Amino acid sequence: MIHRLIDEELTRSAQEYPVVTITGPRQSGKTTLVRAHFKNHVYVNLEDMACRRLATEDAEAFFRQFPAPVVIDEIQRVPELLSAIQVRVDQGATPGSYILTGSQQLDLHAAVSQTLAGRTALLQLLPLSIQELRKAGHSLERDEWIFRGFMPRLYQVTPMRPEAMYRDYLQTYVERDVRRLINIKHLASFETFLRLLAGRIGQEINLSSLAGDAGVSSTTLKEWLSVLEASFVIFRLQPYFENFGKRSIKAPKIYFTEVGLAAHLLELRDPMQVGRDPLLGHLFENMVVMEVVKACLNAGRRPDLYFYRDKAGTEVDLLLSRNRRLIPIEIKAAMTWQREFTNSMEKFRKTTPKATAGYVVYAGELEPTVGEDRYLNFRDAAKVVG
């Protein structure tokens, strides 16, 4: 088993809260993590029909059969259990009594926040990070990381082929999660929409334009985007604006939580194709953005991340907000560093006193400091979080 960096935060949370809730994409390793970490807990998976029926029909009988301390997997299948857990917590449950996992957050996050407010720690586990994989002995090049992606099943003792894994993941996701959350009448249109999104990584999404290409209304696409985000398929990076008035671009940018899935949707079938593809820069940016997101989440921090772009052309790929300061980050797929990579960050620092020295995360090996800014190889992107 590959050691997960969130493990330390999970230990602290289970010592402080009676309930720990872990959300994240399907197959990101939640079950493996909690079963390894809480070996002395009773384990129940609500994907099991008999367990789910018992939990739905008789919560008291359910907790007699599965008493605390207990791990309850896929809690979103029976959110009614949260009220029963609240009662038990208020009766004096000890820290770490209830460990919950869930793979969609459309209603679950609101239900947990409302029912278990002040009683649960909320953690989020994304697919493996480069940092975790390197510690486990995996060493790949830029285009190989993008092509293969970071799902744990790709790094088992007997790993799956990326093409087969993402094909099955996509089919399972469409059949199980999306249909469960919304009524999709035309699966072909939804799959077309996914591919269109993959072709627009790192761009502000124009729903009217996408609606014409996908053949459905912009209202429908807005709903689909919400479901994709709730199921951890996409990540929306919000624009930063503070007293910048109308000069700022205010539409969010879209990234895929798993860059390997984006590469699959773009029909890239090997690393060499990735390296030649016109969207290489966007795929690389996607990978780096998600590495920073993972680093924040694994440390138990909210990913306060933004991008900046104004109508004058000043653009910073990523802003990390920390201690009321803004750390600018430029992302470049190039393997040779260039002085002008820092130009946008220098311009941005002139717009706000909150901006600090920044980073250029690129594919080269040299890591010079140029002016106020430091160059980092993408494998070390987590260092920007500190």
C-alpha positions, -999 to +999 in steps of 0.1 A: +000+000+000+013+035-009+015+057+021-009+086+019+002+120+031-032+128+046-026+100+071-011+124+097-041+148+095-064+118+097-048+107+129-051+141+145-087+145+134-097+111+149-081+122+182-101+154+182-135+146+168-161+119+174-168+118+137-144+120+108-158+124+073-136+117+043-149+126+008-133+122-026-136+107-060-145+071-065-114+048-065-091+075-050-082+052-021-107+062+006-116+026+016-080+014+015-070+043+037-096+039+064-094+002+066-057+003+070-058+032+095-087+020+116-080-018+118-099-022+151-130-005+138-161-025+126-164-020+088-196-017+068-201-006+032-235+009+023-230-002-013-240-036+000-277-039-006-285-058+026-266-033+048-282-004+030-317-018+035-310-023+072-296+012+076-326+027+058-353+007+075-340+004+111-311+026+122-312+012+157-308-024+144-281-012+121-260+002+150-266-029+171-251-050+143-223-024+135-215-007+168-190+020+173-161+024+167-172+019+131-162+028+096-192+035+074-183+035+037-203+054+011-224+073+037-241+093+009-261+061+001-281+065+034-277+101+045-305+095+071-279+077+092-263+111+100-292+120+124-288+087+142-250+094+145-257+129+158-278+114+186-251+090+196-224+116+195-244+139+217-248+110+242-211+110+247-193+092+218-155+092+221-131+106+195-128+085+164-160+066+170-175+071+136-154+072+104-175+081+073-166+081+037-185+095+007-179+098-030-202+126-040-208+160-023-239+174-040-261+168-009-237+151+014-216+181+023-247+201+032-262+172+052-230+166+071-225+203+078-260+207+090-264+175+111-229+171+124-217+207+127-190+209+153-190+171+157-170+161+126-137+168+109-141+171+071-112+157+050-109+152+013-088+125-004-079+130-040-060+105-062-023+099-055+001+128-057+035+128-074+051+133-039+034+101-026+043+081-057+079+092-057+082+081-021+069+047-031+096+044-058+077+055-089+096+078-113+081+090-145+086+118-170+063+147-176+043+132-204+041+098-187+026+113-156+000+131-176-009+100-197-010+076-168-026+098-142-028+092-105-055+067-097-042+041-071-053+011-093-027+022-119+001+016-093-009-017-078+014-047-078-004-058-109-014-024-124-042-018-148-036-004-182-046+034-182-068+030-213-088+002-198-089+018-164-103+051-176-127+035-200-142+015-172-141+044-148-160+066-173-186+039-180-191+032-143-194+069-134-220+075-161-240+045-153-239+047-115-233+082-103-246+106-129-278+086-135-283+085-098-280+122-093-298+135-124-320+122-152-298+122-183-319+114-213-291+114-239-259+098-226-242+105-259-247+143-254-233+140-219-202+121-231-197+147-258-199+174-232-171+156-212-149+155-242-156+192-249-146+200-213-114+181-217-106+203-247-111+234-227-089+227-197-076+258-180-101+281-199-131+300-187-162+281-196-187+297-220-218+277-215-236+293-244-208+282-268-206+247-252-244+243-254-243+247-292-215+222-295-231+197-272-266+201-285-282+208-252-293+240-234-269+261-213-293+254-183-287+217-187-250+222-190-250+242-158-266+213-140-242+188-155-212+209-144-226+210-108-229+172-108-194+168-122-180+190-095-200+173-068-187+139-080-151+152-079-147+148-117-139+185-123-124+213-102-134+249-106-107+274-101-123+307-092-109+341-104-093+364-078-106+400-076-104+426-049-111+462-057-100+455-093-134+466-106-145+457-141-109+450-153-111+414-139-123+384-157-148+367-134-156+333-150-140+303-133-116+280-151-122+242-153-097+214-146-101+177-142-095+162-108-077+134-126-056+146-155-053+110-168-091+110-174-087+142-194-060+127-215-082+096-221-111+118-232-088+136-256-080+101-271-043+103-262-032+067-263+005+070-252+029+095-237+044+104-271+010+116-282+007+137-251+041+154-258+030+163-294-005+174-286-015+211-289-031+209-255+001+197-237+005+231-219-031+229-207-028+193-195+005+201-177-012+231-161-041+208-150-016+184-134+003+211-115-029+228-103-042+195-089-008+188-073-011+220-053-047+212-044-037+178-032-009+193-011-033+217+006-059+189+013-033+164+025-021+190+051-057+196+063-059+230+047-086+244+025-073+250-010-076+288-011-065+290-048-074+314-075-062+327-109-059+362-120-065+377-155-075+412-164-085+428-197-052+444-201-036+410-205-020+404-172-025+368-162-012+346-133-020+309-136-024+303-099-027+324-067-023+307-033-038+327-005-020+322+028-019+343+059-036+371+040-009+372+014-010+361-022+016+338-036+016+340-075+025+308-094+032+305-131+030+271-148+049+263-179+053+229-197+087+240-211+119+221-201+141+252-203+136+281-179+133+316-194+135+350-176+103+362-191+083+334-173+082+358-143+069+388-162+032+384-153+040+378-116+060+410-115+031+429-131+007+414-106+028+424-076+023+460-088-015+457-086-018+447-049+004+449-018-007+415-008+013+398-035+046+381-024+075+364-042+063+336-064+071+304-082+075+292-117+066+255-119+080+240-151+093+208-166+130+216-163+155+204-138+173+236-129+157+256-100+172+291-100+159+321-082+154+350-106+146+383-089+120+376-063+108+343-079+119+308-076+118+281-104+106+246-093+105+213-112+068+202-114+076+171-092+082+195-064+051+216-069+038+207-034+066+229-020+046+260-029+022+251-001+050+251+024 
